Amino acid sequence: MPTRNLSIMFTDIKGFTHRTSSSTRDAMTKMMDNHARLLIPVFKYFDGTVVKTIGDAYLVYFSSPTDAVLCGVTIQEVLRQHNKDLHQDEKLEIRVAINVGDVELMDNDIMGEPVNIAARLEGIAEAGEVYFTEAVYQTMNRREAPSAEVGEHVFKGIPHPIRVYKVIDEPDSDLAKRLTECVWLSDKGPVIEGIREGIVEPEHKKPSKSKYGSIAALIVVAVIVVVLLLPSERDKHIKTAQLLSAEADFVNALNTIEPDIRDNPTDAELRALSLKLATSHIKKLVQQGALSSAYDWLETALKERSYLDSLRPQLAVLDARIIVKDDPRGNQYTTFYALAERYPNNTEALYTAAKLLEEGKYFTYMTVWLYRKVLERGGYKDDISIFEHSLKVMANVRDYASLKASHDIIEQYFPQQAVQWAKLALDEGSAAEIFHAYQTLKNLKNSIVESDFYLALYNLIQGKELDESFRHIAEISDPDKQQHILKLHKELVDSYPRFFMYENVKEAIEENRNKLIKNWGVS
């Protein structure tokens, strides 16, 4: 199977599921036509190969990581121009995620961990942004696009944390000027000239040059080359900062390049290094358990160093960590409610709090409430671990509020996974799983609840209409199902009074089990 080192890009449309459910067929057709008309020419310009479309998403690969990143920012510029005069409901907003690595090509598809990481990264990318991994950051031409570190993320199914970066939208940067000059929209779609060639004006804007003008330009270039070859204080400071960083002395490293970045705040390399050093210092303090120190340091640094502003959301995350450390069982509800109110636009802080509570093995209402609040705010909708935690709550908790919140999560945000789980649970699950699976399918109006057999199981668990339930259950002839049903009866009897209130119900279920054993001729 052929293997190549490629840059992988995923794109998708913000709010596509909601728009699909609330728009007419004509409106959706128009949106998808615009989607293809605006994006495909950009892919082609940067030599991107479209592997496939998955609903509203494109999977594309590139030979060059720099081309992939420039393609991403060009897409956002095209959409910025397209959306400029449109109503919010008509705007097309795209998330872009990029990774690089060795992938396998087969049957017009690509496979491998780099593809999986790119897909996971797309799940956390923001609309209008271009997110990429550290692997891309290390291999791309970083002078082409100013970037900043977002932070480390742990993705489902990926055994190691991934450091994430994003392109910075700096209006005065060379890239922003090039995009403005070299990208525009025509009736047929986007027109792009000169982006891949560096700072080159499009042909339709180039002034004529005299012979002497060309010679002068060459002299200027020669002078610039000589100057660049000379050692600079900036480069010395960067080297010193990198050495200090290797010794985990991140604060002194940051102080070393402080004068340089203050003199040149748009220097992309200095900004990226500053963010990396600040992030590493915070991470070091967190690992040492010094959460309050990390919070205080970042709060002060944000006041004094505006170039670290992209780390501001991490204040909320540190705040969340401190709250969970003080209340690891999540019993002080008002503290967590206040956290959500303090950061109305931050989903990562609430997600962090929920994840820490979950890691403590506490199936509390607060954990489920935090996860639901994260989803309501539009975050982590592709994180299957939230769905899995909700199922664990259903299997282990009897608290009504926790169970209701868990049902809301799986039915509103993971309906397809919920149906798959529920159907399997009805045939193989425990009493609690069958009870909640039937309720889930009923809430989702799935036709399986019309089955007399599954209704009989549901009533059996509640200790209701046992004679009618016995009649439908006794008709089962499949040996595996018979064993599951007998095991279910035994579980109900042994767990009394968890599922029903009265002794006579327990006795009736035990009697039905004995009759089934006799009727089926099994033990």
C-alpha positions in Angstrom: 0.0 0.0 0.0 1.7 3.3 -1.1 2.6 5.7 1.6 3.3 9.5 1.2 4.0 12.4 3.5 1.1 14.8 2.9 -0.6 17.7 4.5 -4.2 16.8 5.3 -7.0 19.4 5.5 -10.6 19.0 6.7 -13.1 21.8 6.3 -16.8 22.0 7.4 -19.6 24.5 7.7 -20.5 26.0 11.0 -24.0 25.1 12.2 -24.6 22.8 9.2 -26.9 20.4 11.2 -29.0 23.2 12.5 -29.3 24.8 9.1 -30.2 21.5 7.5 -33.1 21.0 9.9 -34.4 24.6 9.6 -33.9 25.5 5.9 -35.8 24.6 2.7 -34.4 22.3 0.1 -33.8 25.1 -2.3 -31.9 27.1 0.4 -29.7 24.1 1.2 -29.0 23.5 -2.5 -28.0 27.1 -3.0 -25.7 27.0 0.1 -24.0 23.8 -1.1 -23.5 25.2 -4.6 -21.9 28.3 -3.1 -19.8 26.1 -0.9 -18.3 24.2 -3.9 -18.1 27.3 -6.1 -16.1 29.2 -3.5 -13.8 26.5 -2.1 -12.9 24.2 -5.0 -11.1 26.9 -7.0 -9.0 27.7 -3.9 -8.1 24.0 -3.5 -7.0 23.8 -7.1 -4.9 27.0 -7.0 -2.8 25.5 -4.2 -2.6 22.1 -5.9 -4.9 20.5 -3.4 -6.4 17.2 -4.2 -10.0 16.7 -3.0 -10.3 13.2 -1.7 -14.0 13.3 -0.9 -16.8 15.3 0.5 -18.5 14.1 3.7 -21.8 16.0 3.9 -20.7 19.6 4.5 -17.0 18.6 4.9 -14.1 18.4 2.4 -11.1 16.1 2.9 -8.2 17.5 0.8 -4.5 16.8 0.7 -1.5 18.9 -0.3 2.2 18.1 -1.0 3.3 21.3 0.9 2.3 22.2 4.5 2.8 25.9 3.6 0.4 25.6 0.6 -2.1 23.9 2.9 -2.0 26.8 5.4 -2.1 29.5 2.8 -5.0 27.7 1.2 -6.8 27.8 4.5 -6.3 31.5 5.0 -7.3 32.2 1.4 -10.5 30.3 1.9 -11.3 32.5 4.9 -10.5 35.7 2.8 -12.8 34.5 0.0 -15.6 33.8 2.6 -15.0 37.2 4.3 -15.6 38.9 0.9 -18.6 36.6 0.2 -20.2 37.2 3.6 -19.6 41.0 3.7 -23.1 42.2 2.8 -25.1 39.1 3.7 -27.6 38.6 6.5 -26.2 36.4 9.3 -28.5 33.5 8.4 -27.1 33.5 4.8 -23.4 33.7 5.7 -21.1 30.8 4.9 -18.7 30.2 7.8 -16.1 27.5 7.6 -13.7 25.7 10.0 -10.3 24.6 8.6 -8.0 22.1 10.3 -4.7 20.9 9.0 -2.2 18.1 9.9 0.8 16.6 8.2 2.3 13.1 8.3 2.7 9.8 6.5 -0.6 8.5 5.2 -1.7 5.5 3.1 -3.4 6.0 -0.3 -5.9 3.4 -1.4 -9.0 3.3 -3.6 -9.2 7.1 -3.9 -9.0 7.5 -0.1 -6.3 8.3 2.4 -5.9 6.6 5.8 -3.7 6.8 8.8 -3.3 8.6 12.2 -2.5 12.0 10.6 -6.0 11.9 9.0 -7.6 11.0 12.3 -5.8 13.8 14.1 -6.9 16.3 11.4 -10.5 15.1 11.8 -10.3 15.5 15.6 -8.7 18.9 15.2 -11.6 20.1 13.0 -13.9 19.4 16.0 -12.3 22.1 18.1 -11.5 24.6 15.4 -13.5 27.9 15.4 -15.4 29.2 12.4 -13.4 31.7 10.4 -10.1 30.3 11.8 -7.3 28.0 10.4 -6.1 25.5 13.0 -3.0 23.3 12.5 -0.9 20.9 14.5 2.7 21.3 15.7 3.8 19.0 12.9 2.6 21.6 10.4 4.1 24.4 12.4 7.5 22.7 12.4 7.5 22.0 8.6 5.8 25.0 7.1 7.5 28.3 6.1 6.5 30.2 9.2 7.3 33.6 7.7 4.4 33.1 5.2 1.7 33.2 7.9 1.7 34.7 11.4 0.6 32.1 13.9 0.0 31.6 17.6 -0.1 28.5 19.9 -3.6 27.5 21.0 -2.4 24.9 23.5 -2.2 21.2 23.9 -5.3 19.0 23.4 -6.0 15.4 24.0 -8.1 13.8 21.3 -10.2 10.7 21.5 -8.3 7.7 20.1 -5.0 9.6 19.9 -2.5 8.2 22.5 -0.5 11.4 22.9 -1.4 15.1 23.4 -1.3 17.3 20.3 0.0 20.9 20.4 -2.3 23.1 18.3 -1.6 26.4 16.6 -3.8 28.8 14.5 -3.1 31.6 12.0 -3.3 35.0 13.5 -5.6 37.6 11.8 -3.3 40.6 11.9 -4.7 43.4 9.6 -1.2 45.0 9.1 0.7 41.8 8.4 2.2 41.1 5.0 -0.1 38.1 4.6 -3.2 40.2 5.2 -2.1 42.8 2.6 -1.3 40.1 0.1 -4.8 38.5 0.6 -6.5 41.9 0.1 -4.5 42.6 -3.1 -4.4 39.1 -4.6 -7.9 37.6 -3.9 -11.2 38.9 -5.2 -14.6 37.5 -6.2 -16.0 37.4 -9.7 -19.4 36.1 -10.9 -17.9 32.7 -11.5 -16.1 32.4 -8.2 -12.8 33.5 -6.5 -9.9 34.8 -8.6 -6.4 34.3 -7.0 -3.1 35.7 -8.3 0.3 35.9 -6.6 -0.3 34.3 -3.2 2.1 31.4 -3.7 4.7 33.6 -5.2 5.2 35.7 -2.0 4.6 39.5 -2.0 3.8 39.9 -5.7 1.2 42.2 -7.0 -1.4 40.7 -9.4 -0.8 41.3 -13.1 -3.7 43.6 -13.5 -2.2 45.9 -10.8 1.5 45.8 -11.7 3.0 49.2 -12.9 5.4 49.1 -15.9 9.1 49.0 -15.0 12.0 50.7 -16.7 15.4 49.2 -17.2 16.8 51.4 -14.5 14.0 50.6 -12.2 14.9 46.9 -12.5 18.5 47.6 -11.8 17.6 49.7 -8.7 15.4 46.9 -7.5 18.2 44.4 -7.8 20.5 46.7 -5.8 17.9 47.0 -3.1 17.5 43.2 -2.9 21.3 42.8 -2.7 21.5 45.2 0.2 18.7 43.5 2.0 20.4 40.1 1.6 23.7 41.4 3.0 21.8 43.0 6.0 20.0 39.7 6.7 23.2 37.8 6.7 24.6 39.9 9.5 24.0 38.7 13.1 21.3 40.6 15.0 20.5 41.2 18.6 17.0 39.7 18.0 18.5 36.4 16.8 20.9 36.3 19.7 18.0 36.8 22.1 15.9 34.1 20.4 18.8 31.7 20.7 19.3 32.5 24.4 15.5 32.1 25.0 15.5 28.7 23.4 18.4 27.6 25.6 16.6 28.8 28.7 13.5 27.0 27.6 15.4 23.8 27.2 16.2 24.2 30.9 12.5 24.8 31.8 13.4 28.4 32.8 10.5 29.8 30.8 10.0 33.1 32.6 13.6 34.2 32.1 13.4 33.1 28.5 10.3 35.2 28.0 12.0 38.2 29.6 15.0 37.8 27.3 12.9 38.4 24.1 10.6 41.0 25.8 12.5 44.0 24.4 12.4 42.6 20.9 8.7 41.9 20.8 7.9 45.3 22.3 9.9 46.9 19.5 8.4 44.7 16.8 5.0 43.5 18.0 4.0 42.0 14.6 7.0 39.7 14.4 5.3 36.4 13.9 8.3 34.3 15.1 8.7 36.3 18.3 4.9 36.2 19.0 4.8 32.4 18.5 7.9 31.9 20.8 6.4 34.1 23.5 3.1 32.2 23.5 5.0 28.9 23.6 7.1 30.0 26.6 4.1 31.5 28.5 2.1 28.3 27.8 5.0 26.1 29.0 5.4 28.1 32.2 1.7 27.7 33.0 1.8 24.0 32.2 4.8 23.6 34.5 3.0 25.3 37.4 -0.1 23.2 36.8 1.9 20.0 36.9 3.4 21.1 40.2 -0.1 21.7 41.6 0.5 25.4 41.9 -2.8 26.4 40.3 -3.2 29.7 42.1 0.3 30.7 41.2 -0.4 29.9 37.5 -3.6 32.0 37.6 -1.9 35.0 39.3 1.1 34.9 36.9 -1.1 34.7 33.8 -3.4 37.5 35.1 -0.4 39.8 35.6 1.2 38.8 32.3 -2.0 39.6 30.3 -2.0 43.1 31.9 1.6 43.8 31.0 2.0 41.9 27.7 -0.7 42.5 25.2 0.9 40.0 22.7 -0.1 37.2 25.1 -3.8 38.1 24.8 -4.7 34.9 22.9 -4.0 33.1 26.2 -6.8 35.0 28.0 -9.2 32.0 27.8 -6.7 30.0 29.8 -7.5 32.2 32.9 -11.0 30.6 32.8 -9.5 27.1 32.5 -7.2 27.7 35.5 -10.2 29.1 37.4 -12.0 25.9 36.7 -9.1 23.8 37.8 -8.9 25.7 41.1 -12.6 25.2 41.8 -12.5 21.4 41.2 -9.4 21.1 43.4 -11.3 22.8 46.2 -14.4 20.8 45.6 -13.4 17.5 43.9 -16.9 15.9 44.2 -18.7 18.9 42.7 -21.0 19.2 45.7 -21.0 23.1 45.9 -23.3 23.7 42.9 -23.3 27.5 43.3 -19.6 27.7 42.7 -19.8 25.9 39.4 -22.9 27.9 38.4 -20.9 31.1 39.1 -18.0 29.8 36.9 -20.4 29.4 34.0 -21.8 32.9 34.6 -18.3 34.4 34.8 -17.3 33.0 31.4 -20.4 33.0 29.2 -18.4 32.4 26.0 -15.8 30.0 27.2 -16.6 26.3 26.8 -13.1 25.0 27.5 -13.3 26.0 31.2 -16.6 24.2 31.8 -15.3 21.2 29.8 -12.1 21.1 31.9 -14.1 21.2 35.1 -16.4 18.4 33.9 -13.5 16.3 32.7 -11.7 16.6 36.1 -14.8 15.7 38.0 -15.3 12.7 35.7 -11.7 11.6 36.2 -12.3 11.6 39.9 -14.9 8.8 39.2 -17.7 10.9 40.6 -21.1 10.4 38.8 -22.5 13.7 40.0 -25.2 15.9 38.7 -22.6 18.7 38.4 -20.5 16.8 35.9 -23.5 16.2 33.7 -24.7 19.7 34.0 -21.3 21.1 33.0 -21.2 18.8 29.9 -24.7 19.9 28.9 -23.8 23.6 29.3 -20.7 23.0 27.1 -22.9 21.5 24.4 -25.5 24.2 24.7 -22.8 26.8 24.0 -21.7 25.0 20.9 -18.5 23.3 22.2 -17.2 19.8 21.9 -20.2 18.5 19.9 -18.1 15.8 18.3 -16.6 14.6 21.6 -18.0 11.1 21.9 -16.6 10.8 25.5 -19.4 13.1 26.7 -21.9 10.6 25.2 -20.1 7.7 26.8 -20.1 9.5 30.2 -23.9 10.1 30.0 -24.4 6.3 29.5 -22.3 5.6 32.6 -24.5 8.0 34.6 -27.6 6.1 33.4 -26.2 2.8 34.4 -25.0 3.9 37.9 -27.1 6.8 39.1 -30.7 7.0 40.4 -30.9 10.8 40.8 -33.6 12.1 38.6 -31.9 15.4 37.7 -28.7 13.6 36.6 -30.7 11.1 34.6 -32.8 13.8 32.9 -29.7 15.8 32.0 -28.0 12.6 30.6 -31.0 11.9 28.4 -31.0 15.4 27.2 -27.4 15.1 26.2 -27.6 11.9 24.2 -30.9 12.6 22.6 -30.3 16.2 21.6 -26.6 16.1 20.7 -25.8 12.5 19.8 -29.1 11.1 18.4 -27.6 8.7 15.9 -25.2 7.2 18.5 -28.1 7.1 21.0 -30.3 5.0 18.7 -27.4 2.6 18.0 -26.7 2.1 21.7 -30.3 1.8 22.7 -31.1 -1.0 20.2 -28.1 -3.0 21.3 -29.0 -2.4 25.0 -32.5 -3.7 24.5 -31.1 -7.0 23.4 -28.1 -7.4 25.6 -28.2 -4.8 28.4 -28.8 -4.8 32.1 -32.1 -3.8 33.6 -31.0 -0.1 34.0 -29.7 0.0 30.4 -32.9 -1.5 29.0 -35.0 0.9 31.0 -33.1 4.0 29.7 -32.7 2.6 26.2 -36.5 2.2 25.9 -37.1 5.7 27.2 -34.5 7.1 24.8 -36.1 5.4 21.7 -39.5 6.6 22.9 -38.3 10.2 23.2 -36.7 10.0 19.8 -40.0 8.5 18.4 -38.3 5.4 17.1 -40.7 2.7 15.8 -39.0 0.0 17.8 -41.0 1.0 20.9 -44.1 -0.3 19.1 -42.8 -3.8 19.6 -44.9 -5.8 22.1 -41.8 -7.7 23.2 -39.7 -4.6 24.1 -42.6 -3.0 25.8 -43.0 -6.2 27.8 -39.3 -5.9 28.9 -39.8 -2.3 29.8 -42.9 -3.1 31.9 -41.1 -6.0 33.5 -38.3 -3.8 34.8 -41.0 -1.4 36.3 -42.9 -4.3 37.8 -46.0 -3.4 35.8 -48.5 -5.6 33.8 -46.5 -8.7 34.6 -49.0 -11.2 33.2 -49.2 -9.4 29.9 -45.4 -9.1 29.8 -45.0 -12.8 30.5 -47.3 -13.7 27.6 -45.1 -11.8 25.1 -41.8 -12.9 26.6 -42.8 -16.6 26.7 -43.1 -16.5 22.9 -39.3 -16.0 22.4 -37.6 -19.1 20.9 -34.1 -17.8 20.3 -31.8 -19.5 22.9 -29.5 -16.5 23.4 -32.5 -14.2 24.0 -34.0 -16.7 26.4 -30.8 -16.7 28.5 -30.7 -12.9 28.5 -34.3 -12.7 29.7 -33.7 -15.2 32.5 -30.6 -13.3 33.6 -32.7 -10.1 33.5 -35.3 -11.7 35.8 -32.6 -12.8 38.2 -31.1 -9.4 38.3 -34.4 -7.8 39.2 -35.0 -10.3 42.0 -31.5 -9.9 43.4 -31.6 -6.1 43.2 -34.9 -5.7 45.0 -36.1 -3.1 45.8 -34.2 -1.0 43.3 -36.6 -1.3 40.4 -39.9 -1.9 42.2 -41.4 -1.1 45.6 -43.4 -4.1 46.7 -42.5 -7.6 47.9 -45.3 -9.2 46.0 -43.9 -7.8 42.7 -40.6 -9.5 43.5 -42.4 -12.8 44.1 -44.3 -12.4 40.9 -41.2 -11.9 38.8 -39.5 -14.8 40.5 -42.5 -17.0 39.7 -42.5 -15.9 36.1 -38.8 -16.8 35.8 -39.5 -20.3 37.1 -42.4 -20.7 34.6 -40.1 -19.5 31.7 -37.4 -22.1 32.7 -40.1 -24.8 32.7 -41.7 -23.7 29.4 -38.4 -23.3 27.5 -36.8 -26.4 29.0 -33.7 -24.5 30.0 -31.8 -24.1 33.3 
